[in-house]
Amino acid sequence: MARLIAMLGVLLVLSGPVMAVDNARPERQEQFGDLTIHYNAFASGILQPSVAQATGLIRSKGQAAINITAIKSGKTVPATVSGTVQDLTGRKKPLIFKQISEQGAVNYIAQFAVEPDTSDFYTFTIDVKAGDGDPHTLSFNQQIFTDQ
């Protein structure tokens, strides 16, 4: 019995990092006072060709994108957005965000290279400053499926 408890303890300790790898919140948002920041990273191959063309994104199994939206009082607001993405080998790359305005909504999208035909985890650190407000940083891990 003691051996079983010890084995379960070791299993729990070893599986903790695996379970914690995708720590992006299910609702994919962070709240900073009256500012809500929505975020989502995804394989760009899932985009419809017309959407990719309209936004200037590349559809490819070797590319992914991250979308950031800053919201105050129920409306999107202009912001300064920057950040980095890091793969599991520790390689960190800067994210270059471009503003996409459509039907009164403002989004910030950046593309980055990923390994094609995989489902790897990436760590994101994103800095957002909406208007003259305080800068805010959010960090999260998210799995990106490029094999679909």
Secondary structure, DSSP 8 states (H G I E B T S, - for coil): -HHHHHHHHHHHHHHHHHHHS--S-TT-EEEETTEEEEEEEEEGGGS-HHHHHHHT----TTEEEEEEEEEETTEE--EEEEEEEE-TT--EEEE--EEEEETTEEEEEEEEE--TT-EEEEEEEEEEEETTS-EEEEEEEEEEE---
